[in-house]
Amino acid sequence: MKKIIKNVDVLPMTEEGLVLRDAVVVIEGHTIKYVGAAEGLEAGWAAAEEIDGAGMLLLPGFINAHTHAAMTLLRSYADDLPLMQWLQERIWPLEEKLTAEDVYWGTKLCILEMIKSGTTTFADMYFFMEDVARAVEETGIRACLSRGMIGVAPTGPQALVESEALIEKWQEGAAGRITVMLGPHAPYTCPPDYLEKVMALAEKYKVGIHIHISETLQENNDIRKMYGKSPVAHLNDLGLFEYPVLAAHCVHVSPEDIKILQAKKVGVAHNPESNMKLASGIAPVPEMLAAGVAVGLGTDGAASNNNLDMLEEMRSAALLHKVNKMDPTTIPSYKALEMATTGSAQVVGLGDQVGKIAPGYKADMILINTEKAHLYPKHDYFAHMVYAAQSSDIDTVIINGSIVMRGREITCFDEKEVLRQAQRCAERLIG
């Protein structure tokens, strides 16, 4: 179906600082056909649907480069604890009680929250991924899915089998909106012999790997005791970085580690709010960016954030690194927005498909209502998006050319039913 959005200001994210004023964006099917001035549109071109973008700002949808979707059911259940205590004493025991139905509704709750806050693509690592894929298919969002694998657990061998089945069934599924990666949890839960099996699958299916790396100082110290090297060096020596890798966190990485990440083209998902809340530390993001490492933004799961709002994540990323470096020029607004769009797209392996408003890219975009007191005066749209905008300003969300939210109303599934079912599942888990 052809759509045309008129009279709209656009942040295409194709060039630093570029704003297209009073522009036209044309969508044909799943793809952006034209972006620019109205007079540049082909003569006689007609749309089945026209959207008046007056008073709106159009930009690429946000890309959440790392989360655990169904952990929405554990939101506010285990707060104010350090990571390993949080995992071992609170999260993992509850996760053992999760059912496929829980994960399905928890994922739908996550997707609802993400669409409402402008996320159009997310990278997920969790369990019962068949049900996660079903939720993605039904809600219209785009996702990079990986079945979480803990090699030292009794379920380790089964996780490999399920990962292979997920690839065979869902790769390029849901009208091309689903891509599949392999999800070994971390080097401290996946020993070398297990990671060898993961790499064999990556080689067989030509897919990427989504893994937590160097999230905490304890992890770094443990890996050094076990293997005599940092987690990054350890995984590099195993050959893991010969495959496309989405590395979540990378908080405790050295200059030598950063050189490896850059040389091997490892994409890093920076999760500032989760890292702050769990007191895991501050990732050296300015140093990684300066070295040429691809860095995107993620929220992590709702149990450690506690929301999935990428606007907040951008603001936190910018402010955290400014105060950490005592330098207000660190992570300027354009760079923060770039991390949430084009940077995250590159990190999740979709850099040539999403993250920009440009012809040939997928029609994944959001419309921001700028007629709000906190968005006036309109000096700098990039600064407004990072330092002033709120998720409630997001009026319309388009994914793969389909309108999934219009006027703040979800168009493709029942929002109230999702809330009701998620509450029911959470009460069963805790009860």
PLY file of the C-alpha trace (Angstrom):
ply
format ascii 1.0
element vertex 431
property float x
property float y
property float z
element edge 430
property int vertex1
property int vertex2
end_header
0.00 0.00 0.00
1.33 3.45 -0.94
1.50 6.16 1.71
2.68 9.75 1.58
3.52 11.89 4.59
3.42 15.61 3.77
4.37 18.89 5.43
6.70 17.19 7.88
10.13 18.05 9.30
12.51 15.09 9.01
15.64 13.98 10.86
16.89 11.44 8.28
20.00 10.44 10.30
22.00 10.30 7.08
24.20 13.29 7.83
25.07 15.01 11.10
22.82 17.96 11.83
20.69 17.53 8.70
17.04 18.59 9.05
14.65 18.47 6.09
11.99 21.15 6.55
8.43 20.85 5.26
9.37 17.63 3.47
7.57 14.69 1.90
8.20 11.02 2.71
6.79 8.38 0.38
6.31 4.74 1.40
5.66 1.98 -1.10
4.97 -1.41 0.42
7.57 -2.09 3.13
10.08 0.44 1.79
10.82 4.16 1.72
10.60 5.35 -1.90
11.28 9.09 -1.63
12.42 11.65 0.94
12.69 15.32 0.12
10.94 18.42 -1.11
7.42 18.14 -2.50
8.50 19.51 -5.88
10.93 16.61 -6.30
8.16 14.00 -6.22
7.42 12.20 -9.48
4.59 13.79 -11.45
1.37 11.89 -11.18
2.39 9.88 -8.14
-0.69 9.08 -6.07
-0.95 7.53 -2.64
-3.66 5.32 -1.25
-3.22 7.12 2.07
-1.99 10.62 2.86
-0.79 11.70 6.31
-0.53 15.37 7.20
2.70 15.81 9.14
2.21 19.47 10.02
3.51 20.10 13.54
5.24 16.71 13.50
8.86 15.58 13.43
9.63 12.36 11.55
12.68 10.24 12.30
13.75 6.59 12.24
12.19 4.35 14.84
14.44 3.55 17.78
16.31 0.25 17.81
16.66 -1.40 21.22
19.92 -3.32 20.75
19.66 -5.48 23.88
16.77 -6.59 26.02
15.04 -9.61 27.54
11.46 -8.96 26.50
9.42 -11.18 28.79
11.24 -9.88 31.86
8.53 -7.23 31.88
6.73 -9.77 34.10
9.53 -9.32 36.68
9.47 -5.52 36.64
9.91 -4.12 40.17
10.18 -7.62 41.62
13.90 -7.60 42.50
15.28 -4.10 42.85
18.28 -2.49 44.55
20.56 -5.54 44.47
23.98 -6.18 42.87
23.94 -8.18 39.63
25.00 -11.65 40.81
22.79 -11.58 43.91
19.96 -10.20 41.77
20.40 -13.05 39.29
21.13 -15.98 41.59
18.74 -15.25 44.45
15.82 -13.52 42.75
15.71 -13.70 38.96
16.92 -17.19 38.05
14.69 -19.00 40.62
11.63 -17.18 39.28
12.60 -17.77 35.66
12.57 -21.50 36.34
8.81 -21.17 36.82
8.20 -19.41 33.49
5.93 -21.11 30.98
5.61 -20.55 27.25
2.37 -18.67 27.88
4.10 -16.37 30.39
6.80 -15.52 27.88
4.24 -14.90 25.13
2.26 -12.38 27.19
5.37 -10.87 28.80
6.79 -10.30 25.33
3.57 -8.72 24.15
3.67 -6.38 27.15
7.25 -5.48 26.23
6.28 -4.83 22.61
3.33 -2.67 23.67
5.61 -0.54 25.84
8.26 -0.30 23.15
5.87 0.75 20.39
4.33 3.36 22.69
7.83 4.79 23.26
8.93 4.70 19.62
10.93 1.48 19.34
10.45 -0.29 16.01
13.17 -2.98 16.30
14.50 -4.88 19.31
17.18 -7.51 19.92
15.95 -10.12 22.38
17.67 -12.92 24.26
15.38 -15.16 26.29
13.54 -18.49 26.47
10.52 -20.02 24.69
11.56 -18.11 21.60
8.94 -19.78 19.45
6.36 -17.90 21.50
8.40 -14.70 21.34
8.45 -15.01 17.54
4.69 -15.53 17.52
4.23 -12.34 19.58
6.47 -10.43 17.17
4.56 -11.74 14.16
1.21 -10.73 15.63
2.19 -7.22 16.74
3.96 -5.93 13.63
7.30 -5.04 15.27
10.75 -5.97 13.93
13.03 -8.17 16.04
16.39 -9.94 16.17
15.71 -13.03 18.28
18.12 -15.34 20.09
17.36 -18.24 22.38
19.34 -17.64 25.57
21.80 -20.47 26.21
23.50 -21.28 29.50
26.10 -23.89 28.71
26.69 -25.02 32.30
22.98 -25.63 32.88
21.24 -29.00 32.33
19.26 -27.29 29.55
22.44 -26.36 27.65
22.23 -29.14 25.01
18.50 -28.56 24.49
19.11 -24.85 24.01
21.35 -25.64 21.04
18.62 -27.81 19.51
15.99 -25.13 20.07
18.26 -22.44 18.60
18.70 -24.45 15.43
14.95 -25.00 15.15
14.34 -21.28 15.68
16.68 -20.41 12.81
15.13 -22.94 10.45
11.58 -21.82 11.14
11.83 -18.08 11.77
14.82 -16.65 9.91
13.34 -13.88 7.71
9.90 -14.75 9.10
6.95 -12.42 9.74
7.24 -10.75 6.33
10.99 -10.36 6.82
10.67 -8.66 10.21
12.37 -11.46 12.16
16.05 -12.28 12.02
17.61 -14.91 14.26
20.90 -14.91 16.14
22.50 -17.38 18.56
22.39 -16.37 22.22
25.10 -17.84 24.48
24.53 -15.98 27.73
28.10 -15.05 28.70
31.62 -16.50 28.89
31.14 -17.29 32.59
28.07 -19.44 31.87
29.23 -20.89 28.54
32.58 -22.75 28.70
34.82 -23.08 25.63
33.53 -26.48 24.53
29.98 -25.13 24.53
30.96 -22.00 22.63
32.60 -24.26 20.02
29.16 -25.78 19.41
27.62 -22.32 19.16
30.22 -21.29 16.60
29.55 -24.45 14.59
25.89 -23.43 14.34
26.86 -19.87 13.43
29.01 -21.26 10.64
26.31 -23.63 9.42
23.55 -21.02 9.25
25.60 -17.85 8.67
24.01 -16.06 11.62
25.32 -13.69 14.26
25.90 -14.20 17.98
24.33 -12.14 20.80
26.27 -12.43 24.09
26.86 -10.54 27.36
30.51 -9.50 27.75
32.31 -7.84 30.67
29.20 -6.59 32.41
30.73 -6.64 35.89
34.15 -6.46 37.49
33.47 -9.81 39.17
32.96 -11.42 35.76
36.25 -9.98 34.53
38.10 -11.21 37.58
36.54 -14.69 37.36
37.38 -15.08 33.67
40.94 -13.91 34.30
41.34 -16.52 37.05
39.95 -19.25 34.79
41.69 -18.40 31.52
44.40 -15.86 32.33
42.92 -13.15 30.11
40.03 -10.72 29.83
36.63 -11.90 28.58
37.18 -10.04 25.29
40.61 -11.59 24.75
39.29 -15.00 25.79
36.42 -14.92 23.28
38.72 -13.56 20.59
41.19 -16.39 21.11
38.34 -18.91 20.90
37.43 -17.50 17.48
34.00 -16.19 18.46
34.66 -12.81 16.88
35.14 -14.39 13.46
31.34 -14.26 13.36
29.11 -11.18 13.58
28.80 -10.48 17.32
26.38 -8.28 19.27
28.18 -7.73 22.59
25.93 -6.50 25.38
27.40 -4.16 28.01
31.24 -4.20 27.62
31.49 -2.17 30.82
34.90 -3.35 31.99
36.96 -3.34 28.82
40.57 -2.19 28.56
42.21 -0.21 25.74
43.56 -3.53 24.45
40.04 -5.00 24.52
38.72 -2.00 22.60
41.33 -2.58 19.89
40.09 -6.15 19.53
36.45 -5.07 19.37
37.27 -2.56 16.64
39.48 -4.91 14.63
36.90 -7.71 14.72
33.96 -5.36 14.02
32.14 -6.40 17.19
28.99 -4.33 17.79
28.44 -3.12 21.35
25.03 -2.59 22.94
25.44 0.07 25.65
22.86 -0.19 28.47
23.54 2.82 30.70
20.42 2.72 32.90
20.72 -0.99 33.72
24.45 -0.60 34.36
23.79 2.33 36.71
20.92 0.63 38.54
22.87 -2.58 39.13
26.02 -0.53 39.89
27.90 -2.56 37.29
30.02 0.41 36.25
30.37 2.89 33.38
31.28 1.52 29.97
34.07 3.46 28.19
31.72 4.43 25.37
33.55 7.64 24.35
36.75 5.63 23.98
34.98 2.91 21.97
33.40 5.47 19.65
36.73 7.25 19.18
38.33 3.93 18.25
35.67 3.25 15.62
33.70 0.58 17.48
30.04 0.39 16.46
28.00 1.28 19.56
24.22 1.13 19.88
21.84 1.55 22.79
19.75 -0.99 24.66
17.53 -0.90 27.71
18.32 -4.40 28.99
15.32 -6.13 30.58
12.55 -4.36 32.47
13.64 -6.12 35.66
16.85 -4.09 35.73
15.90 -0.78 34.14
12.79 -0.70 34.88
11.31 0.61 31.66
12.01 0.15 27.96
11.99 3.81 26.97
14.75 4.57 24.47
14.26 8.32 24.87
15.28 7.94 28.51
18.16 5.67 27.50
19.52 8.31 25.11
19.30 11.00 27.75
20.99 8.78 30.34
23.78 7.87 27.92
24.50 11.50 27.12
24.38 12.75 30.70
26.26 9.82 32.25
29.31 10.22 30.04
29.35 14.00 30.32
29.56 13.91 34.09
31.89 10.91 34.12
34.35 12.75 31.88
33.58 16.15 33.41
33.17 17.31 29.81
29.81 18.61 28.48
30.91 17.98 24.88
31.03 14.22 25.45
28.24 12.34 23.60
26.46 15.35 22.07
22.80 15.05 21.20
23.28 13.97 17.59
25.63 11.17 18.67
23.15 9.94 21.31
20.35 9.86 18.74
22.66 8.20 16.25
23.44 5.47 18.78
19.71 4.76 19.20
19.08 4.56 15.45
21.89 3.99 12.95
24.33 2.76 15.60
21.93 0.19 16.98
20.97 -0.86 13.44
24.61 -1.65 12.72
25.03 -3.49 16.02
22.05 -5.81 15.39
23.17 -6.54 11.84
20.54 -4.47 10.04
22.57 -1.38 9.21
21.69 -1.52 5.51
17.96 -1.89 6.18
16.83 0.28 9.10
17.93 3.26 11.18
17.73 5.93 8.47
15.01 7.76 6.58
16.32 7.22 3.08
15.12 5.61 -0.17
15.58 1.86 -0.15
15.44 1.54 3.64
12.60 -0.21 5.42
9.71 2.07 6.32
10.31 2.01 10.08
9.65 5.51 11.42
8.01 7.55 14.13
6.15 10.85 14.14
6.68 13.13 17.13
4.08 15.75 18.03
6.24 18.85 18.51
3.34 21.10 19.49
4.18 20.71 23.17
5.37 23.33 25.66
8.52 21.38 26.48
9.48 21.28 22.79
9.32 25.06 22.30
11.12 27.11 21.12
12.35 24.92 18.26
16.02 25.83 18.33
17.51 22.35 17.89
15.49 19.21 17.12
18.37 16.89 18.03
18.76 18.44 21.47
14.98 18.33 21.94
14.87 14.60 21.16
17.61 13.71 23.62
17.09 16.21 26.44
13.42 17.24 26.35
11.16 14.81 24.46
8.92 12.35 26.28
7.51 9.06 25.06
4.02 10.55 25.26
5.05 12.91 22.43
5.19 9.97 20.00
1.99 10.14 17.99
2.42 7.62 15.16
4.62 4.56 14.66
5.11 2.90 11.27
6.92 -0.44 10.95
7.63 -2.19 7.65
5.26 0.27 6.01
2.31 -0.51 8.30
0.87 1.93 10.84
1.00 0.12 14.19
0.14 3.17 16.31
-1.84 6.23 15.26
-2.76 9.08 17.59
-1.25 7.07 20.50
-3.70 4.21 19.78
-2.36 0.74 18.94
-3.93 -0.40 15.68
-2.96 -4.07 15.37
-3.68 -5.71 18.74
-5.75 -5.25 21.89
-3.78 -3.18 24.39
-6.10 -3.83 27.34
-6.03 -7.58 26.75
-2.22 -7.55 26.86
-2.23 -5.68 30.18
-4.80 -8.05 31.68
-3.03 -11.22 30.60
0.41 -9.96 31.68
-0.91 -9.15 35.15
-2.44 -12.62 35.39
0.83 -14.31 34.41
2.88 -12.18 36.82
0.57 -12.96 39.73
0.88 -16.69 39.08
4.68 -16.44 39.01
4.98 -14.52 42.26
2.16 -16.28 44.08
0 1
1 2
2 3
3 4
4 5
5 6
6 7
7 8
8 9
9 10
10 11
11 12
12 13
13 14
14 15
15 16
16 17
17 18
18 19
19 20
20 21
21 22
22 23
23 24
24 25
25 26
26 27
27 28
28 29
29 30
30 31
31 32
32 33
33 34
34 35
35 36
36 37
37 38
38 39
39 40
40 41
41 42
42 43
43 44
44 45
45 46
46 47
47 48
48 49
49 50
50 51
51 52
52 53
53 54
54 55
55 56
56 57
57 58
58 59
59 60
60 61
61 62
62 63
63 64
64 65
65 66
66 67
67 68
68 69
69 70
70 71
71 72
72 73
73 74
74 75
75 76
76 77
77 78
78 79
79 80
80 81
81 82
82 83
83 84
84 85
85 86
86 87
87 88
88 89
89 90
90 91
91 92
92 93
93 94
94 95
95 96
96 97
97 98
98 99
99 100
100 101
101 102
102 103
103 104
104 105
105 106
106 107
107 108
108 109
109 110
110 111
111 112
112 113
113 114
114 115
115 116
116 117
117 118
118 119
119 120
120 121
121 122
122 123
123 124
124 125
125 126
126 127
127 128
128 129
129 130
130 131
131 132
132 133
133 134
134 135
135 136
136 137
137 138
138 139
139 140
140 141
141 142
142 143
143 144
144 145
145 146
146 147
147 148
148 149
149 150
150 151
151 152
152 153
153 154
154 155
155 156
156 157
157 158
158 159
159 160
160 161
161 162
162 163
163 164
164 165
165 166
166 167
167 168
168 169
169 170
170 171
171 172
172 173
173 174
174 175
175 176
176 177
177 178
178 179
179 180
180 181
181 182
182 183
183 184
184 185
185 186
186 187
187 188
188 189
189 190
190 191
191 192
192 193
193 194
194 195
195 196
196 197
197 198
198 199
199 200
200 201
201 202
202 203
203 204
204 205
205 206
206 207
207 208
208 209
209 210
210 211
211 212
212 213
213 214
214 215
215 216
216 217
217 218
218 219
219 220
220 221
221 222
222 223
223 224
224 225
225 226
226 227
227 228
228 229
229 230
230 231
231 232
232 233
233 234
234 235
235 236
236 237
237 238
238 239
239 240
240 241
241 242
242 243
243 244
244 245
245 246
246 247
247 248
248 249
249 250
250 251
251 252
252 253
253 254
254 255
255 256
256 257
257 258
258 259
259 260
260 261
261 262
262 263
263 264
264 265
265 266
266 267
267 268
268 269
269 270
270 271
271 272
272 273
273 274
274 275
275 276
276 277
277 278
278 279
279 280
280 281
281 282
282 283
283 284
284 285
285 286
286 287
287 288
288 289
289 290
290 291
291 292
292 293
293 294
294 295
295 296
296 297
297 298
298 299
299 300
300 301
301 302
302 303
303 304
304 305
305 306
306 307
307 308
308 309
309 310
310 311
311 312
312 313
313 314
314 315
315 316
316 317
317 318
318 319
319 320
320 321
321 322
322 323
323 324
324 325
325 326
326 327
327 328
328 329
329 330
330 331
331 332
332 333
333 334
334 335
335 336
336 337
337 338
338 339
339 340
340 341
341 342
342 343
343 344
344 345
345 346
346 347
347 348
348 349
349 350
350 351
351 352
352 353
353 354
354 355
355 356
356 357
357 358
358 359
359 360
360 361
361 362
362 363
363 364
364 365
365 366
366 367
367 368
368 369
369 370
370 371
371 372
372 373
373 374
374 375
375 376
376 377
377 378
378 379
379 380
380 381
381 382
382 383
383 384
384 385
385 386
386 387
387 388
388 389
389 390
390 391
391 392
392 393
393 394
394 395
395 396
396 397
397 398
398 399
399 400
400 401
401 402
402 403
403 404
404 405
405 406
406 407
407 408
408 409
409 410
410 411
411 412
412 413
413 414
414 415
415 416
416 417
417 418
418 419
419 420
420 421
421 422
422 423
423 424
424 425
425 426
426 427
427 428
428 429
429 430
